[in-house]
Amino acid sequence: MSYKIGFIGTGVMGGALARAVRKSENSVLLSNVPKSVADDLANELDCAAGDNMTVAKECEYIVLAVKPQIIREVLSEIAPVLKSRTDNYVLITIAAGIAIETVRQETGVYCPVIRLMPNTPVLVGKGVILCVFDGANSSQKEEFFRMFKAAGFCDEINEGDIDAAGALTGCGPAFAYITMNSLASGAAECGIDPEKAKKYAELTLLGAAELAFQSGRDLEELKQAVCSPKGTTVEGVAVLEERKVRSAFADAVRASYKRSLELGKK
């Protein structure tokens, strides 16, 4: 084989993962439709560009960074090439809702498969990447973690849990941005410059998340630590509780989970 890892699909997520992998791996091949997207990224990362069939034929790790609506089409396209290979290779898929069993059925081959659920903070190296390993040995797992470490926090999970966990980690950034935007809007209405309010909201959530992560303390305990009796925070929290914000966020995760299951059946 000619390359350690190849990416079929170099859009937003595929491109972000490729950038992260390139920090620790020199042998990278990119493919995309249109090809110009892969060519531009290859120039940026100083690596090679080719087509889907070349990636399927020449790479030890083959990342299928395509949307769930078209992954079956891509798998059918590269299946003959995969079947003709006599060496060891690993398929990596990031398509939401697409089970490992589906990948095997569409390709007709039995090789190690790694199913990923990354989120968009991968773009800044702060992603959460849920990982399901099927058939991968310890050496292949170690190599995977080495290549993807710059993308963020990679965590192994059972496939039966990935849709539920992905509804939090994959969709959660959008819910966080709604929170930031709402906080900033509230501050702007109180007279704060909108750009400053936006920055304050972003930094406040960033700091709160870092404190929670580093301290390891219970989230309710951390909330109570900010809520002085009869103070300003208590007044705001009371409004959130009255408006059932907790239930709304929980419902959002459940709705995203349901949609993920629906995509997996299509």
Secondary structure, DSSP 8 states (H G I E B T S, - for coil): --EEEEEE--SHHHHHHHHHHHTT-S-EEEE-SSHHHHHHHHHHHT-EE--HHHHHHHEEEEEE-S-TTTHHHHHHHHHHHHHH--S--EEEE--TT--HHHHHHHH-----EEEEEE-GGGGGT-EEEEEEEES--HHHHHHHHHHHGGGEEEEE--HHHHHHHHHHHTTHHHHHHHHHHHHHHHHHHTT--HHHHHHHHHHHHHHHHHHHHHH---HHHHHHHH--TTSHHHHHHHHHHHTTHHHHHHHHHHHHHHHHHHHHH-
